[in-house]
Amino acid sequence: MAWKSDRFLLGLTGMPGAGKSTARKILESMGCIGIDADALAHLALQQEDTMATLARIFGPEVISNGKPDRKRIAAIVFQDDTKLQKLNQIIHPIVRQLAEERFQSMPAGSIGVYDVPLLFETGDTDIYDATLAVESSFETRLKRVAARRWDRT
């Protein structure tokens, strides 16, 4: 397989609770450079422009003490697919840009592992040299997600 650049980028995906983060950490322990899309999304939310856009679209109450109120944002967007799509339209391009910056800063010959839950859904599959889907049973995923105090709704 020919690399698409002087660095190799593996797209790592899977359902919530499947074990993506664990797989990424194992690969990091073997010398790969991990890039975590969820962490980048948190950074994207903290940007001044992003917070202003969120307040304009979802209401000023989604910003509390100068920070995004993630619980309030979740309560809004997870009840309305249109609002979730709007949030994704705001956040995904920023996350993509931040990930690209991380990838480009990796030394030549590096192997990057991009842990991204929505790898196929974002349509960016052409940027990866390879993709890996992490799978676990529904019961295992449910236990892991519950341990994080996520709600099934």
Helices and strands as residue ranges (DSSP letters): E 8-13, H 20-29, E 33-36, H 37-46, H 48-58, G 60-62, E 63-64, E 67-68, H 70-77, H 81-105, E 111-115, G 125-127, E 130-133, H 138-147
